[in-house]
Amino acid sequence: MSNTEQLVKRSGKVAFMDVSTTSIANFLRMTKFTEISKSKNPTEYSRTYVDEDGEVTDVTGYSEEISYAFDLYKGNLVHQKLVNITDNELTGNDALVKILQVDFSKPVGSGYEARSRTYSVVPDTEGDATEAYTYSGAFRKNSNMTIGVATMSENNTKATFVAQQEVAEYPVSFVVKDSTDETAIEGAKITVDGVSYLTDATGIAVVLLDAEAYSNITVEKEGYTTQSTVSVTVTNKAVLKEVELVEAA
């Protein structure tokens, strides 16, 4: 039997940043970075059931973050963009960047599988090395992910991205209350398509969902009667969904 396993090198997954000042994207390879490491930052719901041994855990959401660090090079347009945000303490839309991550281990036709997303730049330290002037910080998720195909320039320093599928998600705010006095219910468990979320102290859980109709959503809390047929329709905007739970007899 032949061995089909093949090691994927770190250089096999490369990041590009859009440095364009117009509506036409210009994705340049993010070079001279000493760190580009991604963390999914999953939100976990852990508990121990009285009839089972040990703890069980569900992942209830993600908040992707990319840590970065680079040695500053003159003439590097990616560095220039990040330095401008950092040095001038830009905020809001002025501190957003679009990053394209290309997976060279997954060829698609004449290109490669790629994912594009907009991130907020959160600067951290600068100038903490003696050999070179350095900057570091994090890119934090600010938009949905778009999946597509990237084709490369001859020397692989520029990428052209063709989107194929946008993972369109919209915030749905579930507000869970007691049916009698309408007080907020903290810790209510909302399950949508097998993924669970917990309400906070104000009885609210914000869930990012694709644009479609959802039924058979379960809302439960110990001491209350479970609702298992909650429905919500997501179109192209945020949704507020109020749910009242009745105390169990």
N, C-alpha and C positions, 0 to 999 in steps of 0.2 A: 504493500500500500504506500503510495507516494505521500510525502509530507507537503501539504499546501499552505502551512503556516508561514507567514513572512513578517519580520519585524518592521514596524512603522517607525521611522526615525522622527525626532522632534522637528527636523527641517521639512518633514513631509506635510505638516500642517502650518500654513503661512498666513499671516495677517496683512491686510492692505487697508489703508485709510483714504477716504475721499478728501482730497485737499482742494477741490474745485471751489471757486467763488461764484460759479454760475449754476444753472439748472442741469448742466451736463456733468455727470460724475467723472472724476479723475482719481481712480484708485491707485495709489502708489504703495509699493512694498514697504512695510515698516522695518527699516534696517537700523542697525546699531543699537538695538534694544537688548539689554542684558536680562530682562524678564518680561514675559507676556504669559501669565499663568491664569487660567480660568478656574473660578469656583462657582458651582451652581447654588451654593448656600440654601440647601433644602430646609423647609420648615417641617418639623417632625411633631407627630402626635403620638406620645408614648403612654401606655397604661398597662396595668396588671389586672386581669379578670380574676374574680375570686375562685372560679372553678378551674383555673389553669395554673400551671407552674411557669414562672418566669414572665418577663415583660414582652409585650409586642409593640411594634412601632409601624406607623404609616407615614409616608411622605405626603404632606398636604399642600405643598407649593414650592416655588423656586424664586430666588432673587439673584439672578446671575451677576457676577462681578469679575472683572479682569484686572489683576494687578499688573502694573507696568513699571519699568525703570529703563532709562537710556542714558548713554553718554552723548552729550550735546555736540553735534557736528554742524558747522556752518554750511549753508546751501542745502540742507536736508529739509524739504518742505513739510514733512510730517512733524519733525522736531519743531520747526518754526510755528506750526499751528498750535501745538501743545504749549510751547513756551509763551505764545501770545495769550492763551487762556489763563495760564498760571501767573505770569508777571503782571497782567492787567486785571487780575481777579474778576474775570468775566463770569456772569451768572446766567441762569435761564437758558433760553435758546442759543445764546452766544457761547455757551459752554458745552454744546452738543457736537458730537462727531459721529460719522458713520463708518463702521468697520466691517470689512468683508473678510471672512475666514475661509480660505481655500484648502481643500483636502486633496493633496496631490496623490494620495493613495487610492482615490476613487475617480478614475477617468470616466467622462461622459462625452462620447463623440470626440470632438476636437478640443474639448475643455475638461473641466473638473467640477465635481460637486462643490458648491459654495453656499455659505449662509451670510446674510447681511442683516445688520441690526444697528439702530442708533443708540448711543450711550451718552450719559452725562460724564464729563471729565471732573474727577474729584482729586485735585492735586494734594500732594503730601509734602515730601521733603525735596530740597534741592541743595546742591553744593556740599554734600556730606562726604565727598571723596577728595583725595588730594591729587590723584593722577589725572582726572578729567572732571569737568563740570557735569554733574549728574542731576537728573530730575526723576521723581518717582510719584506714584499715585495710583488711582484706580479708575477704571471705566465701569460705570454702573448702568444696568439695563434701563432704557428709557422708551423702548418701543417693542412692537411685535417683531418676530423673526421672519425673514423672507428667504426661502430656499430657491436656488436656481443653479445656473451653470456659469462658470468663469472661464474665459479664454485669456491666454497670456500673451504678452509681447514677446519678441524674440529672445530677450535676455531675462524674462520672467520678473521684470521690475514694475510692470504695469498690468492691471487686470481690467477686463471689460466684463461686466456682469449682466446676465439676462435672467430676470426673475421668472420663475415658473409657478411658484405657489407661495402666497403670503399667508402666514399663520395669523389670521386676523382674530384678535381677542378684544373683548370689551368688558369693562368692570361691571359686575352685578353685585349690588349691595344687599345682602340678606339682613333684614332687621327682625330679630326674633323677640317676641314679647309674651308675657303671661296674659291669657285671654280674659282674666278677671279684672286685674288692676292695671294692665298694660305696662307693667314694669319690665325693664330689660332683663333678658335671660342670658347670663354669662356662661360660657362653656357648652352651649348647645352645639351638637354635631350635625353638620350639613354634609350630605354625601351626594355628589353629582358624578355620574358615570364611573362609580367605583372609587373616586377620590374624595377624601374627607377634609373638612375645614371646621374650625372652632370659632364661635363668636367671642368677642372681647367683652370687657366690662360694660360696654354700652349696648351689648346685644347685637353687635354688627360684625359680619364677616364679609369681606370684599373678595370676590372670586372672579378671575379672568376667564371668560368663556368665549368659544368660537360663536360666530353668528349663525345660530340655528335654534330650533325649538327643542326644549328639554322637558321631559315629563318623568314621573316617578322619582322625583328628587325626595330624599329622605331627610327629615329634620327630627332630631331626637335629643332628649335630655332626661336624665334620671329623675323620677318623680312626676313626669309628664307623659301623656299619651303621644306616642310617635305618629307623626304624619309621614306617610310614604308615597303620597300622590301629588306632591307639590310640583307645579309646572311654571315655566318661565320661557318667554320667547326673546331671543337676543337678535337684534337687527344690525344697526350700524351706529349705536350709541349706548351710553351707560344706562343701566336699568336699576330701579329700586324695587325690591320685592319684600313685602312685609308678611311675616308668618306669625300666627298666634298659636301657642300651645296650651292645651287644657290639662290642668292638674289631674293626675291619675286618681281614680277613686280608691 
